[in-house]
């Protein structure tokens, strides 16, 4: 077979010129693809990958795969796979890129790495050179030096020597295949639904006409460091074990103070002919080896890894012979097991019996596929826009699922972060919400406040972050009410949950309140402890926690937090009315009216709302401010809460927000902060202008605007703004990140790298993107049924939704004849549905229907 060449230099040069044009467009406030032909845009969009989508018999996009056809992506494209069970703990997370870079972790990236992980950044998912799984092939060639190569192509290293390269990212799995030296390698990796491991299936095929005598070496670096970090070097407390009867090796850290103890294991379906747990025994001396010494010599040393200076590794050696055209498949499990020898022997024996006998690997892979198919089939959308279908039906929800399990990947759970992550799961994975929400509430104080972050693993002495950001409790209401609307599980409201005690730094369950009371406590506390101008005290900060200079003496107030209190009260008002809780309903109405009036009377700055007021009463985010003149989040929330509408200011506010517009979305603020504003604004001024909250296109903030536009009936503008920040609106060489993920932010126009997405896998925006699309489609779960109120763009002439709601399958068909979002008729199973008080609502049927309910909506 001919070796594939790298794309021709002429073609690459042409694509590079297109990239330069796209970047120039951005500097002129034009779309990256402005002036491109359709062919040019497609060439640049598919330079590294393409989507392969699957549709069902009804035309709904039900599955999607990202097919990566080059290993030299702009930066490592990391795909996250994690357990698909609904328990809060016991979650395995596996990060892979198409060359083997990545790592395996248990419950937390920072606290629970199983294989090596050396990134400790804000979103710690970028692998370093030691964070890798390696697959080496060795073949003796007569009297000459042996041929040695990587089974998986490595970017920038003999890349042209490989042919047939393709990697696919799927729902819970990844594959990589290529051919070199007429040996085809195909690797598939997946994380099972329940078990704490990842499963490797490597198939080697001899594509030559001669028999081949090969050696396969697999290698990883363990990452079993203690947490919290301790002065004990893990090399001093670590050792390895070889379980010959189970064809397994085990790596242990015996440090007893480890808050999240992990024992690593590697187990094979096939008998291996050698192993190493010692880094230096496998690798050998020197710093510039092309390949480890064991691979060069063709022999592992069976080392147990006692105090190795290079740390514990996991390496296995397999000797094999392949006849012409023959294949050999190896199954390996890598994961986390128990600390005690008898316990891990029993656990590994059970895993071996489950996976490595009688077709267990394929059975568990089919189970994983079914679990994802069942979960995503609960809500499916079909529009004229393929990207919207792919994004909504598959990848946003896949990312939302993983984010909620790994809570932005840090060692602690952000209180507001997890509440928003749970919000995005309510209509397709409410089981996980039901289990986690009481745990979150257990970290709320009895006065309604809540701590910033908590360590979610029980029985540990790991510290919590007890800083009191003002916004922590304000997120409870939306998540709670959304869960109730989708599920009708009102029993949750009566469940009693304890509080967090600042004196003991732990949960105290001697005094408990119901979930309903917990949600109300946060709002009552915020309302009772208002500051200057009747606005909410900001504490350490609000949503924009980088603005931590506003209340150094505790007197600063936040406009956004005051508006967020309005939103939370609006959500709780509907629930209180449903429960016939008149006193609470009256209180919520009072909060809404009082806070709306306070914001409109004190925080309006001529054409937008100010961020807030510092200790001295100086307005932050004012048109007279030297920097940070307008903050997008404050204005966006004023839209969807009706605060701006109450004063007739919607249009004026939207005109002002145009100052934040870019071809890739809305920036978080106008005129980023610099060091001269450090004392006034806080650590936001330490952030390079154009990054994060300091003037980036922060997708979380942008998603609030999308929701605000949809809620105020601006369908076409909401759709246009939504499309700006989706992957199809830019090119991989600009964004640099994988196109199947929504980034945390795109670098803003005040930065030289305008358009680059620095972080992937985790963002708080996914729940709000899903929420916005739900609002546009307009099939809205209510406490006692479904409300039909589309805010659909004119481009959606016909669209459909399948929704499983409280055990009933609904099939909605929308005909958009007028170009407006005014519903003119609704039929249910062929019978007209009459509006009540101007609204079309599907009440819950007395008896569950035996077939799907067909609903036709005409606009």
N, C-alpha and C positions, 0 to 999 in steps of 0.2 A: 504494500500500500504506500502510495506517495505521502510524504510528509507535508502537512499543510503549512503554507507560508503565512507569515504575518500579512495583514492587509497591505497592499502595495503602498509604497511611499507616496506615489502620486495621489492615491485615494485619501491617504491619511492627511496629506498636505491640504487637499481640498476641504476635508472636514474641519481641519484646524482653522482654515480661513472662514468657514461658516461660523465656527465658534467665536472668532474675533468679531464677525459682523453682529452676532447675537449679543455679545457683550457691549458693543458700540450702541446697539439699539437701546439697551437698558440705560445707558448714560444719557440718552435723549428722551427718556421717559416713554419709550415705545416697548411693545411686546417683544420678547427675545426673537420671535420668528417673523417679525414684521418685514415684508418684502421678500420672504422666502417663497419659492415654489413649493407645491405640495410634496414633490419628490425630494427636494433639499431638506425640508423639515423632517420628512420621514427618515431620511438617511441619518440625520443627526440624532433623532429621537431613538433610533434602533441601533446606534453605533455599538452598544454593548449588550443590549438585551431586547426582548420583545415579550409581550403577554400572550399566553395561550389560554383562552377562555373556553368554558364548557357551558352549554345551555340545555335545559330540559325540554320535554316535548311541548311545553307551552311557550317556549322562547325566553324563559327567565335565565339570566346568567347565574349559575349555581356554583361554579368553581372557577378558580383562576390560578395559573402558574406563571411565575416569572422565569423565562428561559434566558439564561446569561450565556452568551456565546463567545465571550472573551474573558480571560482571567485578569487582564490588566485594566480593571475598572478604575475610575478616577480616584477612588479611595476604596479600602476594603468594604464590600457590600455585605453587611452582617445580617443574617437571617436568624430570628429567634424562634425556637420551638420550645413549648413547655407543656407540662402535664395538663390534661383536660378533665381532671376531676374537679369537684366543687368544694373540697376542703380548703380551709384558709392556709394551712401549713402542709408541709410534705410535697412541695412543688419543685420539680426539676426544671431548670432552664438551660437550654443548650444553644449557644451562639456559634454559628458557622459562616465562614465565607467560602467561595468556591475553591480556594486553595488550601483549606484546612485551618486557616487562622480562626481563633475563637476560643471558647472555654465552656465548661460545664459548671453549673452552680446549683445549690440547694437552698431554696426559699429567698435568697438574697445574693445579689452579685458581690457586694462588698463584704458581707458578713459570712457568706456561705460558699465560697468557691471550692469546687472539688478538683478541677484541674487548674493549672496556673492562670492567674488573672492579675495583672499588674497596673491596671488603670484605675485611678481613684478620683476621676474628675466628676463634674456635676451630673453627667449622664454617663456612667462608667462602663461603656460598652465597646470601646475601641481596643482591640487586641494589640499587645506588644509582640515583639519577635519571639518571646518565650511562650506566648499564649497560642499554642498551635498543636494540632494532631498531625503526625507525619506518617507517611506510608512510603517505604523505600523498597525498591526491587533491585536484586543483585543477580547477575548471571555470569558464571565462569565462561571464559572464551579461550579455550586451548591454553597456550603458553602465555598469552597476552594478559594484561591486567584485566580484572573483571569489569563488566559493564555495570554501572550503578546509576539509577535514576529515580526520581520521584514519581510515584504512580499518579499523583495529581499535579498538573502543571503549576509552576510557581511563576507569578508575574515577574518579568524581568530576568528570568533565569532559564535559558534554553527553551523559551516559549515556542520558538519556531520548530522545535524538534517534535512537537506533538501534533496529532491530527484528530479530527472528530471531536474536538472539545465541546462540551455542553454541560451546563449546570442548571438545575431547576430548583426553584424555591416553591414549596407547596404548603398546604395547611398542616403544619406539624412535622414536615419532612423536608429533606434536601437531597438531591442527587448530584453527582459529578461523574463524568465519564470522559475518557480520552484514550488515545493510542500512541504508544512510543515503542520503538524497537519491535514492532509487530506484536506487541502484547497490549490487548485492550483491557483497561481497568474501568469498572463501574462500581461506584460507591453509593449506597443509600444510607441515610441516617434519619432516624425518627426518635421522638420521645414518646413512650407509651402513655396510655390514658392514666394509669394509676401508679406504675412502678418507678422507683427513684433511680432511673438510669437513662442512658441513650443507647440505641441499638445500631450497630454498624453492620451492614451487609456488603462485603467486598467480593466482587466476582472478577476473576482474571481469565482472559480468553487468549489462547494462542492462535494468532491469525497468520502464522507463517506455515510453510510446508514441511518444517522439521520439528522434531520433538524438542522441548525446551526444559532445561533443568534450572529452576529459579529458587531464589530465597526471598521471602517477604518479611520485612521488619516493620512493625507498628510501634509508634512511640508517642508518648505525651508526658508533660510535666505536671506533677500533682500540685495542688494549691490548697493545702489543708492547714493554713496558718490559723492561729487562734484569734478569736474575736471576743471582746475588744482587743486591740493590739497590745501585746505584752512583751516584756524585755526578753523572755525566753526565745531563743532562736529555734524555730521549728525543727531545724536539723538535729538539735540536741534531744528533742522529745519524740522523734519520729523513728519508725522502723518499718520493715516490710515483712510479708509472709507469703509463702508459696503453698497453695492448696492443690497438690498434684491430682488428687482424686476428683476435684471439681474443675480442673484445667483453668485455674484462676490464680491471680496474684492480688495482694491486698496491701494498701499503704495506710499507716496509722499515725496519728498524732496523739500521744499519751498525756498531753497537758490537761489536767483536770479542771482548770478554771475556764476552759473554752466555753463561751456562752452558746455556741452553736456547733457542737462536736460533729465531725464528719470523718468517716473512714472511707477511703476510696478503694474501688476494686476494678479489675479488668478480667473478664472471663471469656473463654473462647469455646466455640462449638467443636473445633478441631484440636487435636493434640498438638501442642507447640513443642519445638525442639530446643528452645532456650528462652531465657527471660533475663531481664535486669530490672532492679529497683534502685540501683545506685547511679546517679548522674555521671560521675566521673568514670565508672567502670564501663558504661555504655559509650559515652562520648569520647573519652580519651583526653589526653593533654593538648595544649595549644588552643589558640583562639581563631585560627583561620582554616579549619578543616572544611573541605567541601561536604564531607559526609561523616557521620559518627564512626569512631574506630571499630565498633562491633560490626557495622555494616561493611566497612572496608575489608575487615578480616573475615567476614562471613560467619561470625560466631559470637553469641552473647556469653556472658560470664556467670549467669545464674546468681547474680549478686542480690543480697537482701536489703541493701540500702541503709546500713547502720551508720548514722551520722555522716552522710556524704556532703562534701563542701558544695557540690552542685545541686544538692537537694534530691528528694525522691522523684524518680521518674517511673513510668510504666512502659516497658518495652517487651514485645514478644517476637520470637523468631519462628518462622514456618519454612520448612523445606518441601518443595513440591516439584513434580514432573508433569508437564502438559504435552499430550500428544497433539499433532496438528489438528487444529479446529476444536480442541477440547477446552473445557472451562472448569474452573474450580471455585467454589463459593465458600467464604468464611463468614460466620456470624460471630460478632463480639459484642458483649455488654460492657459498658463503662458506667460507673455510677457511685452511689453513696450507700454504705451499709452500716451495720452496728459496730460498736467499739469492742465489745467483749468477743473473744475468739469463738466460743461456743455459739454465741448469738449470730455472728456473721457467717459462721459455717452453715448454720441452719437456714439463714436468709438466702445465702448464695445457692444452697442446694434447692431451695424452693424456686428461685429464679431460673436455675438451670432446667428444672423439670418443666417450668411454664413456657420458657422461650426456646430452649435449645434441644428439645425433643419433639417429635411428631408434628413438625410444621408449625411450631409455636410462634416463631417470628412472623410468618406471614399471617397467621391468625390474629395476632395482636396489631399488626399493621392495618388489616382490614377493620378491626375494631376501632382504631384511631380514626380512620377515614369515615366510618359510619357515625362516630360521635360528632365530628365536625359537620357532616351533612345534616344530621338531625338538628343540631344547634342553629345553623344558619338558615335552615328551611322554615324557621318560625316566622321570619319576616323576609320577604323578597320583593324587590321592586324591578319593574321593567319600564324604561323610558326610551325616548329616541336617542339618548346620549349614552354611548357605550361606557365612557369613563365614569359617569355617575353610577351606572349599574355595577361596574366592577368595584368601584370604591365603596359604595354603600353595602352591597350584598356580601362582599368578601373581605377586602383588605382593611377597611376601617374597623370592622368588627373583630377581625383577627388581631389587629394591633390593640384594640380596646381590651380584648380578653387577656392578652399577654401583659399589658400595662397594669391591669388590675391585680394580676398575680405577682408582679414584680415591683409594683409601686415605684416607678421611675428608677428601679434597680439599686436604690440606696440601702444602707443597713437599717434605716428607720423608716417608718411609715408616716408620711406627711398627712396631717389630719384633714386638711382641705383637699389634698391631692386624692386620697383614697375615696373621699365622698364623691368627687367628680368622676373618678374612674368607675365607681359602682353605678353612678347615674347612667353611664353609657351601656351598661349591661342589662338594664331592667327589662327590655323587651325581648332579649334572646338568651340571657343567662341569669334569670332572677334567683336561681338556687344559690349561686355564689353570693349575691347581694344579701340574701336572707341570713346567711351564716356570718358574714363579716360585719354587717351594720351594728349589731349589738356590741361587738368588740370595739368598734370605733367609739360608740357612745360611752363605753366604760372608761374612756380617757377624757371625759368631760368633768369639769369641776362642779360642785354643788351649786355654785353661783351662776352657772350657765357658760362660763368661759371654758376654753379647751386648750390643752397644751399643743405646742407646735408640731412635734413628731413623737412617735412612740416606737419602741422595739416590740414587735408583735409576737415574739417567741416566748412562751410561758416558761417559768422555772429558771430564768436567767437573771443575772445581776447587771445586765447591760443598761447603760444610762438612757433616759429619755430626754428629749429637748423640751424644757418647760417654759420657754419664752412664750409670752402671751400676745400673739398676733390677734388683732381685733376681729379678723374675719373668720377664725376657725369655726365657730358654731353656726355662722350664717348659711353654711352650705348644707346643713342637715335637712332642712325642710324640703328642698326640691328633690333630693334623692329619695327621701322617705315617701313623699306623696307620689312621685313617679312610680316607685315600686308598688304602692297600693293601687294606683290606677291600672297598672299592667296586670297585676295578679289577683286583686281582690282579697289579698291575705291580710285581713284586718286583725287577725290574732296577734300579729307582730306588735300592734300598738299597746297591747296589754302586757307584753313581756317585760319583766322588771330587770333593770340593769343598775349596777352600782356606779360609783363615781371614782375620780382620781383624787388622791390625797397628796398635796404638795409637801406635807410634813414628812411623810414616809416615802415619797417618790414612787408610790405604787398604787394600784387600784384598791379601793376599799369597798367591799361588798356587804358591809354590815347594814348600811342604809341604801335602799334601792328605790328607784322610781320607774314608772312605766316608760316605754319608748316614746309614747305621746308626750309625756311630761318633760322628758329630756329635750325633745325638739322645741317645746315652748320655752323652756328655761333659757336657752341661748338667746332667743328673741327678747324675752323679758329683761334679761341682763343688759343687753345692748341698749334697749330703749330706756331703761332706768338710769343708766350711767352715761348720759350724753354730756357733751362738753360745750364749748363756745358755739354760739349761733345755732344751738339746738341740734348739732350734728354729732355723729358717733365718734367717740374717742378711738384713735387709730391703734394705740398700743405700740408694739414694736413695728407694726406695719399692717398693710391690708393686702389685697391681691398682689400689688406691686411691692413685694417684700424688700426690694432693693431701695425703696424710698424710706430708709430707716433713720433719716435725720430729721423727720418732721416733728417728732414728739420726744425730744431728749429729756424734757422735764415732765412728760406725761400729759401735756395739755393739748397736743396737736389733734386735729380732727380730720376725718376723711369723708369727702363727698361720695366717693364710690361706695364705701361701706354703708353710708346712710341710705343710698339707693338700693344696695343689696339687702338691707333690712326691709325695705318696702317689698322687694321681690319675695323674700322669705315669708313675710306676713301675708302676701297675696296667695302663696301656695298653701299656707296653713289655714287661711280664711275658708277656702273651698272645703278643706277637710273638716274643719270645725262645723261648718254648716251641714255637711253630710252626716256628721255624728250628732246633730242637734245640740251642740255645745254652744249655747247662746252667749254665755259670759266670754268665752274665748273668741268667738266670732266678733263680738263687740270690741274686744281689746285689739284684735288684728285690724279692724276697720280704723280704730283710733291711731294705731301705729302708721298705717298707710297714709292717712290724711295728714297727720302731724309731720311725718318725715318728708312727704312730698312738698308740703308747704314750706318747711324749713330749707330744703334744698333750693326750691325755686326763689325763695326770698333772699337767700344769702350767698348762694354759690354760683349764680349766673354772672357771666363776665362779658356780656354784650353779644356774643355769638356762640359761646360754649360754656360748659360748667368747669369750674376750677377743680384741680385735684383735691385740694383741702386747704387747711390753715395751720400754720406751725404754732409753736408754743406762744409766740408773740402776736398771733393773729394775722400774720402776713400771708396773703394768698399765694398758694403754690399752683403752678400751671395756669397762670393768668396771661392775658395778652400783653401785660406789662412786664412779665417775667423775662429775664435775659435768656434763659434756657428752659426747656421743658414747657413750652407755652400751652400745649393742648395735649391731654392724655386720652387716647382712644377708648380705653376701657370705661371711663366715667361716662363719656357721651353715648357709647353703645348701650350701656345698661339703662340710661335715661330714656332710650328709645323703647325697648321691649317691656319696661315696667310701666310705661305711660306717664312717667314723671315729666318728660318734655312736652308731651301732648297736653297735660293738665294746664300748662302755661302757654299753649299755642306755639311752641318753639321747635317743632320737629324739623321743618324745612330749613330754618336758620341754622340749626345744629348740623344738619347734613351738609349744608354748604361749607360750614367751617371745617368739617372733617375731610373735605376734599384736599385740604392742605397736607393730609397724611397719605394721600393716594400714591401708589406706585404701580407699575405694570405687573408686579408679583403679589400685590395685596397692600393692606394698610399698615403703615408703621405704628409702633406703639406710642410714639409721641413726636411732637414737632420741636426741632432743634435739640439734639441730644445734650445731655449734661457733660461738663468737663470739670476738671479739678477745681476751677474757681467756684463751683457750686457745691463742693464737697461738704462744707459745714452746714449748708442749708438743706440739701437734698438727701445726703447720706451716701452709702456705698455705691449707689447707681452711678455716681460720678467716677468711680474706679473702673467701670466697664468701658471698654473701647467704644466710642460712638459707632452706632450701627449694629451692635450686638446685644443679644438678650433684650431686656426691658428698655435699654437705652437706645431706642431708635431702630431696632430690628423690625422685620415683619414677623412679629411674634405670633405664631399661629393660634395660640390660645386667645390672645386679644382680638385677632382678626375674626375668629369664630364667633365672638360675642357680637361683633358688628353684623355678621351674616344673620345671626338669629334676630337681631334687632330689626334688620331690613325685612325679614320674612314676617315677623310678628306685626309689623306696621303695614303689611300688604304690598310692599314694594317688591313684587315677585321677580321682575326682570333684572332689577339692580342686584337683588340678592343672588340670583343665578350667575350674573356676570362676575360679581365679586367672589363667589364661590369658585368659579372656574379659574380665576387668577391664581389661586394658591394651591391648585391641584397639580400633580406632576406633569400632565400633558401641556401645561402652559410654559414650561421651560425645557431645558435640555440637560442630559446627564453631565455633560462637561462643565456646565455652569452650576447646577445644583450639587453635583458630585456624589450625592447620596442615592440609595436604591429607590427606584421609582415606584415600588409597591408599598412604601411607607410614607406617612405624613411626618414631616420634620418638626422639631421643636420650634425652630425659627429659621428664616432666611435672612442672611446678612443684609442690612439696610443700605440705602443709597449714600449715606454719609461715610461708608466704609469702602476701601478700594476693592474688596471682593464682593461687591453687591451681587446678591442672588445665591451665594453659596449656602448650603444647608449643612451646618456643622454637626448636628446631633440627629440621630434617627432611633427607631425602635420605641421611644417613649416621648409622649407629649400629653399635656392636659387638654389639648384641643379636640381629640377624636370624639369624645362624648358630645361636644357642642356641634361638631360637623354632623354627626348622626342626628342630633336634636334639630338642627336646622333643616336637614333634608326631610325629616319626619314632618316638620311644620309646613314645608312647601307641599308635600304630598297631601297633608291635611286629613289623614285618618288618625285621630287623636284619642288615645285612651283616656277615659274619664273614670271617676269613681263608681259610676253606675252604668257604664256602657261605652260606646264609641261615638265620638263627635266627628262630623264630616265638614271640614272647613279648609279646602285647598287654597294655597297661595302659590299657584303653579305658573311658571314662566310661559310666555306665549309660544315658545319653541316646542313645548311639550303638547303637541296636538292630541296625541293619544298616549296614555300611560296606564299601567296596571300595578296593583299591589296585592300580594297574598300575605295574609297576616293570621297567625294562630293566636287567638285572644281568649284567654280563660277556657281553654279546651275546645274552642270552636274555630273551625277554619272558615275564614272570610276571603272571598275573591272580589276585589274591586276593579272595575273598569271605568276609566275616566275619558270622556270625550270633551276636548277643549275646543269649542266652536267659536266662542266670542273673543278669545284672546285676553279676557279678563278672568278674575278668580271668583266671579259671582256664580254660585250654584243655582241652576235654574230648575233642575229636577233630579230626583233620586228614586230609583226603584229597587226593591228588595225581593229577590226571587220573582221578579216580574210584576210585583205589586207596588204602586206608588207610595212613597213615604212622605207624609206631610210635615212641614217644618213646625216647630214649637217655639214661639217667641223669636222667630226669625232664624232658628238654628235647626239643622238636620242632625238628628241623633238616633243611633241604633241602640235601643235598650237591650239589656240582657234577656234572652228568651227564657221562658219558664222551664222549657225542656230542651236539653241539648239536641240539636239537629243531627240526623244520621249522615248528612252529606254537607259539602261546603255551601255556605250562604253566598249567593251571587248578588252583588250590588253594582248597579249601573249609575254613574254620576255624570251629569251633563253640565258643562260650564258655558 
